[in-house]
């Protein structure tokens, strides 16, 4: 019975690709949220771990590594989310198939806004490529 359901549910490559992309998106946004929460609330515990892993001796260099990790996670989450949405957009076979896409768009936009707020408050990093968004959260 279970095998029969899986054969019906994943009957072509598009269904597998959609399934993998959506779960990869959920996993990446979960990792990004965990990163923001752990570095916000447990900074004293994670700073020495990150500094030891990357071989950083000066605390001034630590912020560059933290910003780089933050930006890599943010960009990878956004890119995978856009790919997951594009993968399913316009390929609806049943009514209501577009609802997960709409939730993913809302979650992605709210997480990006929260990430920019985090970058402004915790990382003090809204210079350069993020300077346009600095006006949303004040100078």
Secondary structure, DSSP 8 states (H G I E B T S, - for coil): -HHHHHHHHT-SHHHHHHHHHHHHHHHHHHHHHHHHHHHHHSHHHHHHHHHHHHT--SHHHHHHHHHHHHHHHHHHHHHHHHHHHHHHTT---STTTTHHHHHHHHHHHHHHHHHHHHHHHTS---SGGGGGGGGGS--
